Amino acid sequence: MLPQHAPHGHDHGPGPGHVHETVKVVTSGAMHGGFTPGEARQARRLLTVLGLVSAFFVVELGGAFIADSVVLQADALHLLTDVLALGVSALAMRLAVVRPTPRFTYGLRRAEPVAAVFSSLLVLVTTGLIVAEAIGALKGHAAPRAGVMVVVASMALVVNGLSAWLLHDAIEDAHGHALNLRGAWLHLLGDTLGALAALVAALVIRYGGHPAADPIASFLVAAILLYGSLRLLRDATLVLLESAPRHMPVATIREAIAGFPGVTAVHDLHVWTLGAGHDAITVHVRTESRDPAFGQDLCNHLRGLLEAEYVTVQVEHVP
């Protein structure tokens, strides 16, 4: 069992006629040190995608050099960063389910948003490299071999699209809260868009279009990656700063607690998430109820209403 939470913000020492009790409820899934069924499925998807992407990287890189295509080289470069990002994501998922210890009393759940920050920064670096390569190609670059480009880009579109779909399906299972998987999916989405841009550029060049279609396609991919990586970096940073998640607004939770039968006052309400949907609530309430199960009932109510994993309620009984 995790250590009991102390009251937050200021001291609520018992005065005359006041009786305090603290009720702590933790779901069993938070303590076993292993994956939940949903997390196990996500981990299997992640490892499957990691193997698929690693194998295809060699194929795409060789094809990019043979085709002499800037956009294919950019996509292959991003695929290499995918291998690293997916490996970090897999490691983070494993660390996230390590059992709590006396030092890490919530375990290592924060490994996932840290991995998401790493992934987003890696995407930003890759985006800069793609833009630099595309600018250089605009200054003068021989027309790529459009036929080879079509073949390699088509293969990349299938492989990257399948990989992105596999991870997106796992993210849907987590109701969009899996920041770590979102980071990995962002990499794969960028690769899918890069393959699509390369395919379009190859068809344009093959049917008489200007060779500049190749580097111009890279700019489009870079813009999409920039937008996605900044959003992910923002969301992961908010988790690390212990902000209340958007799906658990503090005002709404305060109203839910204040409206619970018997509650007369609400103090020290704190709402945050450890990452990947592992949400936590601590609150101090005052009540005139003498029911010894009052705190337990309020905990169960909050867990059922908000699906929070960690709920701590400190109850102050007043005459």
N, C-alpha and C positions, 0 to 999 in steps of 0.2 A: 504493500500500500504506500502511496506517496505521502510525504510528510504533510501534516495539517497546515493550512495557510493561516498566517497571522492576519489580523484585521489590517486593512490598507488605509493609508493616508494619515490617520491620526488615531490616538488611543481611545478606545471605548471601554475603559475600565469599569467594572460593575460598581454601581452606586447603591445606596439604600433602596431595597425593594426591587432591585433589578437582578435577573438571573440570565446568564449567557449560556448558550450551547452552540457548538459548531457541528454541522453535518457535512460530511464529505462523501460524494458518490463518484465512483470512477467506473467506466465500462470495462468489461473483462478484456476487450480487444486492446486496451491501452497498455496491458501489463505483461502479456505473454512473451514479448521479445521476438515475435515472428510476424509474418505477413498475415493480414486478414485475407479471406478468399478473394476479395476485389483487388487487393494489393498484389497478391500472388499472380493473378491474371495479368495485371499491368506489368509486373516484372518479366513474365514470360514473353509478353508482346515486345517489351523493350529489348530483351536479349535476342529475340528473333530478328528484329529490325537491325540490331547492331551487326549480326552475322551477315545479313543481306547487303547492307550498305558497305561493309568492309570488303566483301568479295567484289562488288561492282565498281568500287573506286579504281581498282587497277584497270578494269576494262575501259572506263570512261576517260581516265587520264591518257591511256595509250591512244584511244580514238581521237581525243582532242588534239594531240600533237600530230597525228597523221593527217587530220582534217585542217590543221593550222587555224583553228577557230578560237577567237578570244573568249566568246561567251561560253563555249564548252570547257575551256581551260578554267574559267572562273567558276563554273559549276563543279568541276572536278576538285578545285581547291576548296570550295565550300564543303564538298563531300568528305574531304579529309578532316576538316574541323568537326564534321558530324560524328566521325568515328570517335574522336576525343570527347566530344560533348555527350554522346550516348554512353560511353564508358563511364564518365563522371556521373551521369544520371543513374546508371545502374548501381554504382558504388553508393551514391547518396540514398537510394531506396533501401539498400542493405543496412546502412548506418542508421537510417531513420527508425528501424524497428529494434534497435539494440535496447536491451532492458534498462530501465532507469537505475541509476546508481546513487550512492550518497552525495556525489558531486553533481551529476547530471540527473536531477530529480524528475525531469520530464523525458529522460532518454535523449536521443539525438535527432529528434524530429526536425530541428532547424537545419539539418544537413540538406534537406530538399530545397528550401528557398536559397540557401547559399549556392547550391549547384545551379539554380535558375539564374542567379546573378552572374555566375561564371559563364553560362551559356550565352546570355544576352551580350555580355562584353565581348565574347568570342565572335558573335555574329557581327557586332559593330566593327571589330578589327577586320574581319573578312570583307565586310561591305566596303571599307576604305580601300582594300587591296583590289577589289573588283572595279571600283571607280577609277583608281589610278591606272589599271591595265586598260580599261576602256578608253580613257583619255589619250593614252599613248597610241592606241590602235587608230584613233580618229586622225592622228597626225600623219599617218601613212602606214598602211598595212596591206599586204597582198590579199587578194580575194581568197577566202578559204575554199577547200574542196567541198562543195555543197552536197555532193552525193554521199560522201562519208559522214558529213554532218547530219544528214537526214537519218541515216541508220543509227548512229550513236545517240543522237538526241531522242529518237523514238524509244530506244532501249532505256535511256535514262528516265524518260517520262513515265514509262511503265513501272520501273523499279522504285523510283522515288515516290511516285503517286501511290503505289501499293504500301510502301513503308509509312508514308504520312497517314494513309487511311487506317492502318493497323494501330498507330499510336492515337489518332483522333478518336477511334472507337473506345480505347482504354480511358481517354480523358473524359469522354461522355459518361462512362461508368462512374467516374469520380465527381460527376456533376460540375466539371470545369474547375475544381479546386486544386488539382494536381499541378502546382507551379513547375515542379521539376519536369514532368512529362510535357508540359506546355513549352518549356525551353527546348527540349529535344524535338518536339513537333515543329517548332518554328524553324529549326535548321532544315528539317525535311521539306517543309513547305517552300522554303527558299530554293532548295534543290529542284523541287517539282516545277516551280515557276521558271527557274533557270533553264530547265530542260525544254519547257514549253516555248520560252523565248528563243532558245537555240533552234528549235524545230521551225518556228515561224521565220526566223532569219535565214535559215538554210533554204527554205522554200522560196523566199523572196529572191535570194541570190541566184538560186538555180534557174528561176524563170525570168532572169534578166534584170533583177533589181540591183541597187547600188551595194557594194561590199560594206558600206558603213552601217548597213542593217545589223551586222554582227555586233559591233561594240555598242550601238544604240540599244539593242536588246538588253545588254548588261546593265545600262542605267536604270531601266525599268525594274529589273530584279533588285538592284541596290536600293531603290526607293521603297519597295515593299518590305525588304528586310530591315531597313532603318526604322520604319514605322512599327513593325512587330517587335523588334528588339527593345525599343524604348518603352513600349507598353509593358513588356515582360519585366524589364528592369524596374519600372515604377512599382508594379504589383509585388515583386519579390522584396523590394526595399521596404514597402509598407508593412509586410509581414515581419521583417527583421526589426522594424521600429515598433512592433507590437500595437499597430493601429487596429481598431475594430474592423473586422471584415465587412464588406459591403452588404453581404446577405444577412448580417446580424447588426442592424443599426441600434446604437445604444438607447436612443429615445424610445424606440419600439419595445425594447427589452425592459426598460424601466417601467413603461406603462403596463406591460404584461405582469411584472412583479407587483406593482402597486395595486393592480386589479385582482390579485389573488386573494381569496377570502381570508380575512384575519390580518392582513398586512396593513399597518398604520403609517409606516415610514420606510424609506429606502435610502441607504447610505453606501458610499464606497463601492459603487458598481464598476467593475472592470471587465472588459470584453476584449479578447484577442484570439489569435490563432497560432498554432505551432507550425502550420503548413499542411498542405494536402487535406484540408477539411477537418483537421483535428482542432476543434474550437474549444475555448475555455471561458468560463464565467465565474467570477467571485463577487459576492454581494453580502452586505450586512443589512438585515431587515429588523424592524421593530414590530411587535405584535402583542395584543392583549389576550391572545389564545393561550390556554393552559395545556393544550394537546401536546404531549411529548413527541408525537410523530409529525408535528407541524413542519419542522425543517426538512424532514425526509420527504414529506408530501410536496413541498415546494421544489425540492431538487428534482423529483420525478416529473413534476409538471414542466419545469424548464427543459429537462432532457427530452421529454416527449414533444414539446412545442418547437424547440430549436435544434434538436439533434446534436446538442453540444456533447463533447466527449468528457470534458472535465467540468464539474459543477461544484462549487463550494458555497455554502450558505451559512452565514453566522446569524443566529437568531437571538434577539434580545427580548425576553419576556418582560412586560411591564404590568404593574397592577391595574 
